Amino acid sequence: MLRAFILLKRTCMAAIWKTYARLTLLAAALYTGGMAHAATPLSPPLAITVRFDFYPADSTRIHQLEQRLQRALQHARVGELGESEFHLDGNEGFFYLFGPDPQRLFAVAGPILQSSALMQHAEVEERDGQHRKTFLLQPEASR
């Protein structure tokens, strides 16, 4: 029951944060007369989204993977792991990685994700300005 509450809380917090971010961008666009809003050093842009199959039984292992990612990203100083999102009804989860350079971010996060059996065939979307690249994450052994 506690795990379900924690997962529900994370999902709700992610939805609230996304809504807040959208409203902030809308307010900034209206305030600047529709000019593009430049990211500040305090808020790096969303660079990578990882969509993966999520099953509640894997919650502990997912949390451990989140911790490994966060430590590696902080140590390399390439970005940060945002709030993760888990859909309890659809069995999918999302990691959101923020940083100024998606390639450097993936150079650090990619090997960690590829080493996890939980991330087999996860879908990765890299964003670099207006450009997006989507690909399936291949397990480390198949490279």
BELJOMO-V497319 format. One record per backbone hydrogen bond with DSSP energy under -0.5 kcal/mol. NH is the residue of the N-H (numbers start at 1). CO is the residue of the C=O. If there is no record, write none. Layout:
NH_CO, NH_CO
This chain:
5_1, 6_2, 7_3, 8_4, 9_5, 10_6, 11_7, 12_8, 13_9, 14_10, 15_11, 16_12, 17_13, 18_14, 19_15, 20_16, 21_17, 22_18, 23_19, 24_20, 25_21, 26_22, 27_23, 28_24, 29_25, 30_26, 31_27, 32_28, 33_30, 34_29, 35_32, 38_36, 43_40, 47_97, 48_97, 49_125, 50_95, 51_49, 51_123, 52_93, 54_91, 58_55, 59_56, 62_58, 63_59, 64_60, 65_61, 66_62, 67_63, 68_64, 69_65, 70_66, 71_67, 72_68, 73_69, 74_70, 75_71, 76_72, 77_73, 78_73, 79_73, 80_98, 82_80, 82_96, 85_94, 87_92, 88_86, 91_87, 92_87, 93_52, 94_85, 95_50, 97_48, 97_95, 98_80, 99_45, 105_101, 106_102, 107_103, 108_104, 109_105, 110_106, 112_108, 113_109, 114_110, 115_111, 116_113, 117_115, 119_116, 120_117, 121_137, 122_119, 123_51, 124_122, 124_135, 125_49, 126_124, 126_133, 127_47, 128_131, 131_128, 133_126, 135_124, 137_122, 140_114, 142_139, 143_140
